[in-house]
Amino acid sequence: MKQYQKDLSNLQWTEQGKINLENRIKANATKQQKTPLSFAKIGLTAVAVSVVSVSVYATLPISSLTNLFLPLFSNAHSIETSHHEIFQQIAQPIGISDEIGNFKMTTEALVGSGTQLILVHSLSTIDGSPLSLPDGVAIDDLTFQSQWGTSVKGFACTRFLSKEDFNTSDNSIQFIEELIFSDGIPYGELATTIFPDIYYWSAEQVATLWIEGGFKTTYLLQYENNSQTIELNMTYQQNDFHYTIHSITISPIGISIDYIVDGILPNITDKAFSSISSQMLLSDSILTIYKKDGSSLMFPFVDASARLQDDLEADLTNITKTFQLNELTPLDTIDFMMIDDIPIYL
Amino acid sequence: MKLDLEYFLNKYADMVLRLSYSYLKNTADAQDASQIVFTKLFTKPKSFQDTNHEKAYILRITANVCKDMLKHSFRTRTCTIEHLSEIVAPENSTILWAVNELDTKYRIVIYLHYYEGYKAKEISKILKVPTSTIHTRLVRGRTILKNLLGDDEHETISKRPIKPTMDRTR
């Protein structure tokens, strides 16, 4: 296994990489110490209902929804009038809870556009007592040992979960769930969120049960879809592959690029899989959005979720790459985009 | 207690990156996993009995972070263009390809045994898996590797592992 050791030794951080990593970790630690907003203050009081009830939606002030979701877009430093308008269109208050013992999980609200959703769930105590994690356990140590998350029957999706404590002085912690659906827009469908037994990683790094029983909430998805699809049918050649960008779908919270590439992705056991998949999925490419105000946003394709559909007869692969934006970006603020050095005019 | 982040990064950043890569099989996710591991260490410092304890603990945190990422269909989000040049990635390598073809449970024991130089009993403590299971995984992992790589690699794989460059006795 000398060759294994030698080849794996080549994988290492550069000196600058270590410095950058150190800076990011310290910056993140500082950020985590800040005390952002309080769910209580913004009036998202959970409404306890039975497990299978469908929500009667609260009429929250739009400013509250803006306060709730804006921190999730890290580049948004201050609230502008346009933010209220955007959230008025894409946010949906929910306020459905499920309870176990003295614990309550509430699906607070969502922002959605097209096939992308961001849901905020909060875990709190029913009697208002402090939500105390076991000694020495941090919020990042919480984990699940079985299937968790939101699903909609007939709509496959990819999920991403992060855990936050929006207000360290209140009695709740938040689970932020991001979903990207691959089988269409689930508007008007019934969604079910399941958080099973909650575990934490102990000091010995052993998964230890904290809250037994699991939470389940069910509610209708009724956000407004204000995404816009632009047909492009633009072709270009890069390396050995021929790409056709069929369309781009833009919403304030995300961008999806539908393109077709020659060939079929080889089987994962094929030695060429890694290099071919990297080219077909444009893994080394960068999407840059140039805004009318002169600013720009950059997104590596490797960060985007991908959906692939083979067309064996035509020897083509249809690919949809979806990017989650870190800044609210309405279509009318975009000047043009580039994939590497290929300009895309809208 | 304050953690000397620079010391930990200089000493363990490459190890965490390689173990994360062994789990996740791509460098971008391995970079994200590394950031999560060191953020945990930095925000929740812990005192260690000795260097061996320190290293084994970091390996366990890394394993747990990677398992969480795999379980939750984790999608990388934090990578920027600058991040891409922060690491030196291995060139196309037949042996790395073959190891990456193994099931995760075999891949990780192969990494810990052949790269980090841990014995089955030590791996058992790190992964919280019985020693006999580690032995079985090493044998099966080697067998699959032999099949993937052909006879030329047979002799090499059968030899005792080379002690890694990192001195674990300090």
HADDOCK unambig.tbl for C-alpha pairs under 7 A between the chains (distance, minus, plus):
assign (segid A and resid 1 and name CA) (segid B and resid 114 and name CA) 6.84 0.50 0.50
assign (segid A and resid 1 and name CA) (segid B and resid 156 and name CA) 5.77 0.50 0.50
assign (segid A and resid 1 and name CA) (segid B and resid 157 and name CA) 5.39 0.50 0.50
assign (segid A and resid 1 and name CA) (segid B and resid 161 and name CA) 6.88 0.50 0.50
assign (segid A and resid 3 and name CA) (segid B and resid 95 and name CA) 6.97 0.50 0.50
assign (segid A and resid 4 and name CA) (segid B and resid 95 and name CA) 5.73 0.50 0.50
assign (segid A and resid 4 and name CA) (segid B and resid 96 and name CA) 6.36 0.50 0.50
assign (segid A and resid 5 and name CA) (segid B and resid 115 and name CA) 5.71 0.50 0.50
assign (segid A and resid 7 and name CA) (segid B and resid 90 and name CA) 6.20 0.50 0.50
assign (segid A and resid 7 and name CA) (segid B and resid 93 and name CA) 6.74 0.50 0.50
assign (segid A and resid 8 and name CA) (segid B and resid 90 and name CA) 6.49 0.50 0.50
assign (segid A and resid 10 and name CA) (segid B and resid 88 and name CA) 6.65 0.50 0.50
assign (segid A and resid 10 and name CA) (segid B and resid 89 and name CA) 6.43 0.50 0.50
assign (segid A and resid 10 and name CA) (segid B and resid 90 and name CA) 5.00 0.50 0.50
assign (segid A and resid 11 and name CA) (segid B and resid 18 and name CA) 6.72 0.50 0.50
assign (segid A and resid 11 and name CA) (segid B and resid 88 and name CA) 5.44 0.50 0.50
assign (segid A and resid 11 and name CA) (segid B and resid 89 and name CA) 4.74 0.50 0.50
assign (segid A and resid 11 and name CA) (segid B and resid 90 and name CA) 5.08 0.50 0.50
assign (segid A and resid 12 and name CA) (segid B and resid 14 and name CA) 5.11 0.50 0.50
assign (segid A and resid 12 and name CA) (segid B and resid 87 and name CA) 5.54 0.50 0.50
assign (segid A and resid 12 and name CA) (segid B and resid 88 and name CA) 5.33 0.50 0.50
assign (segid A and resid 12 and name CA) (segid B and resid 89 and name CA) 6.90 0.50 0.50
assign (segid A and resid 13 and name CA) (segid B and resid 14 and name CA) 6.13 0.50 0.50
assign (segid A and resid 13 and name CA) (segid B and resid 86 and name CA) 5.93 0.50 0.50
assign (segid A and resid 13 and name CA) (segid B and resid 87 and name CA) 4.16 0.50 0.50
assign (segid A and resid 13 and name CA) (segid B and resid 88 and name CA) 6.11 0.50 0.50
assign (segid A and resid 14 and name CA) (segid B and resid 86 and name CA) 5.50 0.50 0.50
assign (segid A and resid 14 and name CA) (segid B and resid 87 and name CA) 5.20 0.50 0.50
assign (segid A and resid 14 and name CA) (segid B and resid 88 and name CA) 6.51 0.50 0.50
assign (segid A and resid 16 and name CA) (segid B and resid 86 and name CA) 6.56 0.50 0.50
assign (segid A and resid 17 and name CA) (segid B and resid 86 and name CA) 3.95 0.50 0.50
assign (segid A and resid 17 and name CA) (segid B and resid 87 and name CA) 6.31 0.50 0.50
assign (segid A and resid 18 and name CA) (segid B and resid 9 and name CA) 6.79 0.50 0.50
assign (segid A and resid 21 and name CA) (segid B and resid 35 and name CA) 6.80 0.50 0.50
assign (segid A and resid 25 and name CA) (segid B and resid 35 and name CA) 6.79 0.50 0.50
assign (segid A and resid 25 and name CA) (segid B and resid 39 and name CA) 5.49 0.50 0.50
assign (segid A and resid 29 and name CA) (segid B and resid 43 and name CA) 6.51 0.50 0.50
assign (segid A and resid 158 and name CA) (segid B and resid 73 and name CA) 6.93 0.50 0.50
assign (segid A and resid 159 and name CA) (segid B and resid 73 and name CA) 6.48 0.50 0.50
assign (segid A and resid 160 and name CA) (segid B and resid 72 and name CA) 6.73 0.50 0.50
assign (segid A and resid 160 and name CA) (segid B and resid 73 and name CA) 6.82 0.50 0.50
assign (segid A and resid 160 and name CA) (segid B and resid 74 and name CA) 5.73 0.50 0.50
assign (segid A and resid 160 and name CA) (segid B and resid 75 and name CA) 6.44 0.50 0.50
assign (segid A and resid 205 and name CA) (segid B and resid 60 and name CA) 6.54 0.50 0.50
assign (segid A and resid 205 and name CA) (segid B and resid 61 and name CA) 6.48 0.50 0.50
assign (segid A and resid 269 and name CA) (segid B and resid 101 and name CA) 6.81 0.50 0.50
assign (segid A and resid 299 and name CA) (segid B and resid 80 and name CA) 6.86 0.50 0.50
assign (segid A and resid 300 and name CA) (segid B and resid 80 and name CA) 6.40 0.50 0.50
assign (segid A and resid 300 and name CA) (segid B and resid 81 and name CA) 6.63 0.50 0.50
assign (segid A and resid 303 and name CA) (segid B and resid 75 and name CA) 6.95 0.50 0.50
assign (segid A and resid 303 and name CA) (segid B and resid 76 and name CA) 5.11 0.50 0.50
assign (segid A and resid 303 and name CA) (segid B and resid 77 and name CA) 5.20 0.50 0.50
assign (segid A and resid 303 and name CA) (segid B and resid 79 and name CA) 6.71 0.50 0.50
assign (segid A and resid 305 and name CA) (segid B and resid 75 and name CA) 6.91 0.50 0.50
